[in-house]
Amino acid sequence: MADDPLLSVEAIEVFYGKTEALSDVSLSVDEGEIVGVIGPNGAGKTTLLDAISGFKSFEGSITFDGTDLSKIGPEQAVREGLIYCTEKRDLFPYFSVHENLLMGAQARDDRDAVRDDLEEVYELFPRLDERREQEAETMSGGEQQMLAIGRALMGDPKLLMLDEPTLGLAPVIVDDISEAIERLRDEGLTILLAEQNSTFALRHADRLSLLENGEVELQGSASEFRDNEYVRDAYIGIH
Ligand code: ATP
């Protein structure tokens, strides 16, 4: 149905051995929205994105674009447009920028569109354009983050999941990433953004969830989060 969320996570539980990392976590992402997930170290943000992408098994239900994700594997989820840009970036270190970007389009067979998307990525991140032939491992942290996002975009996402895209980056580079996210929003891309940097998440997200110890402590709009005393005291202004 047109009104159904693009992504719907309902009451999921995730365990590492006997330790529960996520408990009764629910959230939804509508088409065209940016939804933020904030929380401290170890809150479960990466675990949540790992479960959605199919890397980590879970109890409960996750539906993406009408498909029950427990019924398909991660590869099929990628083909359906669920694209995950991990915190570790997972670039191919000895491949060039250009080759890494092409790897992002491996699951696609629409060659002309791939060519167009490549040029759009280079336009979005001119630093990548200048470094097409440079090996990924020789790039700065910020350039590698741009490449990781660019490669994810080459998968033609319906939903782009970004895990900690600002981690360890200088403020000037964070600004570049910010600008790119706003451009992607203007183009209508749907994004699920996990961030320890609450200020960054609040700048971009329409709605947010606060995760603490594997549980959702608070959900609401960006303005509700900004006005919330607990969020302000514990999470805003520390980056
Ligand atoms: P960070 O911001 O530091 O990346 P996070 O919010 O993404 O933290 P997770 O990485 O999802 O948190 O971790 C949630 C909990 O699960 C933590 O207690 C962590 O130690 C635990 N955990 C994560 N991965 C594993 C694993 N492979 N084996 C065992 N425990 C794990």
Boltz pocket constraint, residues with backbone or C-beta under 6 A from the ligand:
constraints:
  - pocket:
      binder: B
      contacts: [[A, 16], [A, 21], [A, 39], [A, 40], [A, 41], [A, 42], [A, 43], [A, 44], [A, 45], [A, 46], [A, 47], [A, 48], [A, 87], [A, 196]]
      max_distance: 6.0
